[in-house]
Amino acid sequence: MADIEIPRRVVHGMIALSVLAVAAVAFMLTEVEPNLGMWVFAVVMVLAAVGFWAAYFYQRAKSRRRE
């Protein structure tokens, strides 16, 4: 992975996406008539958030080991 510094704006945006992803999944769990499109949307949001945070913390751990 390249040594790219992630701007704070991007991290704050991903925090918002993570909260919205959890809210979307919670909404779909409480919906009376859930549809497949909304489930796909919620799952894609969660996967995007998990992928970002995994890469972000991996990069932080890697850069701390180097210091």
ChimeraX attribute file (.defattr): number of C-alpha atoms within 10 A of each C-alpha:
attribute: neighborCount
match mode: 1-to-1
recipient: residues
	/A:1	7
	/A:2	5
	/A:3	9
	/A:4	7
	/A:5	9
	/A:6	10
	/A:7	8
	/A:8	9
	/A:9	9
	/A:10	10
	/A:11	14
	/A:12	11
	/A:13	10
	/A:14	17
	/A:15	14
	/A:16	12
	/A:17	16
	/A:18	20
	/A:19	13
	/A:20	16
	/A:21	21
	/A:22	16
	/A:23	13
	/A:24	18
	/A:25	19
	/A:26	12
	/A:27	15
	/A:28	17
	/A:29	12
	/A:30	9
	/A:31	10
	/A:32	8
	/A:33	8
	/A:34	12
	/A:35	10
	/A:36	10
	/A:37	9
	/A:38	14
	/A:39	16
	/A:40	12
	/A:41	13
	/A:42	21
	/A:43	16
	/A:44	13
	/A:45	20
	/A:46	20
	/A:47	13
	/A:48	16
	/A:49	20
	/A:50	14
	/A:51	11
	/A:52	15
	/A:53	16
	/A:54	11
	/A:55	12
	/A:56	15
	/A:57	11
	/A:58	13
	/A:59	18
	/A:60	12
	/A:61	11
	/A:62	13
	/A:63	11
	/A:64	9
	/A:65	8
	/A:66	6
	/A:67	5
